[in-house]
Amino acid sequence: MTEGFGLAGRVALVTGGASGIGGGIAEILAEAGALVVIADIDEGRAVKAADALRAAGHQAGHVQLDVADEASVVRGFAAVVAAFGTPWALVNNAGLQDRQLLLDGTVAEWERVMGVNARGPFLTSREFARAVVAGGGGGRIVNIASMALQGALTQGHAIYASSKAALLGLTRASALELVGHGITVNIVLPGGVATPGAIAAQGPAAEGPGRRPPPMGMCTPRDIGVAVRFLVSPDAKMITNQTLAVDGGWSVS
Ligand SMILES: NC(=O)c1ccc[n+]([C@@H]2O[C@H](COP(=O)([O-])OP(=O)(O)OC[C@H]3O[C@@H](n4cnc5c(N)ncnc54)[C@H](O)[C@@H]3O)[C@@H](O)[C@H]2O)c1
């Protein structure tokens, strides 16, 4: 008997779960039986997303937090543990995708993007791991990076690609440090997904070799959610420190 892929009785926290890819991940995990906590900086949209999951017959809650802000993350995780118990899974999905050419690069933009995309997952992974280690039951972390880490880039991704490379480093280091606590840490690389954040991204036109179309078409947020569901499942207990691309065949094009 395996433990299966179901998540009944388990709490899964999705950062940036109020929009786009995070919304698709939240739906898929809720459909697998998890109580999904939407952890987002936008409380109004987090409430709506959690309401929608409950209206569809699933279990859901929300917490307002800014992943880039240490006090906010510490407070948010304490609130989640108090309200829902020790979480089983953390999906580090919240991220900024704005572009800026290296020649125009500013430290302010570096700090802003790295704050959300790199410091954020560092802080949330730390608080999640502290809660899980205190609870003693093991768990799952999935980090959402980008195909910007592998293969072709588009113009304006110097800071963005750097932030996702930092997330890969965090994945490898936390997989090592948490393996003895039964916590797996893996990283998913989405290809192009037409989300509110991707469409509204600011900066120079996203031109360059990374613009070529994926042979199977664009991914949906739920396509990314399917990969995450596998990695957070109880049966994926022997899989850690791995990279899984979900890119509609972009890597073979
Ligand atoms: N859309 C794509 O094509 C694509 C491709 C590869 C990787 N990604 C990655 O997927 C993730 C989600 O992207 P998306 O396209 O769904 O974006 P999105 O902008 O549609 O959604 C991001 C969510 O994160 C929340 N958020 C932003 N800053 C936050 C903060 N400081 N604290 C907490 N929540 C915050 C937003 O409120 C929003 O709900 C990002 O990490 C992005 O880099 C996206």
The ligand as a Gaussian input file, in Angstrom:
#p B3LYP/6-31G(d) Opt

LIG

0 1
 N        3.048000      33.732000     -15.764000
 C        4.133000      33.189000     -16.299000
 O        4.298000      33.118000     -17.528000
 C        5.215000      32.638000     -15.402000
 C        6.230000      31.873000     -15.985000
 C        7.225000      31.363000     -15.173000
 C        7.193000      31.578000     -13.812000
 N        6.194000      32.331000     -13.265000
 C        6.212000      32.526000     -11.808000
 O        4.995000      32.068000     -11.263000
 C        4.680000      32.813000     -10.085000
 C        3.263000      33.360000     -10.172000
 O        3.176000      34.179000     -11.313000
 P        1.786000      34.684000     -11.925000
 O        2.059000      34.878000     -13.376000
 O        0.688000      33.817000     -11.478000
 O        1.686000      36.141000     -11.236000
 P        0.435000      37.052000     -10.768000
 O        0.988000      38.421000     -10.673000
 O       -0.751000      36.816000     -11.633000
 O        0.129000      36.524000      -9.306000
 C        1.050000      36.744000      -8.269000
 C        0.341000      36.783000      -6.930000
 O        1.346000      37.044000      -5.943000
 C        0.866000      38.033000      -5.046000
 N        2.007000      38.754000      -4.478000
 C        2.815000      39.653000      -5.103000
 N        3.704000      40.149000      -4.253000
 C        3.488000      39.544000      -3.052000
 C        4.088000      39.646000      -1.785000
 N        5.097000      40.502000      -1.562000
 N        3.621000      38.865000      -0.783000
 C        2.582000      38.020000      -0.990000
 N        1.962000      37.902000      -2.173000
 C        2.407000      38.649000      -3.199000
 C       -0.018000      38.935000      -5.897000
 O       -0.927000      39.695000      -5.118000
 C       -0.700000      37.898000      -6.796000
 O       -1.882000      37.409000      -6.186000
 C        5.764000      33.894000      -9.975000
 O        6.755000      33.476000      -9.062000
 C        6.336000      33.972000     -11.378000
 O        7.670000      34.411000     -11.400000
 C        5.210000      32.868000     -14.028000

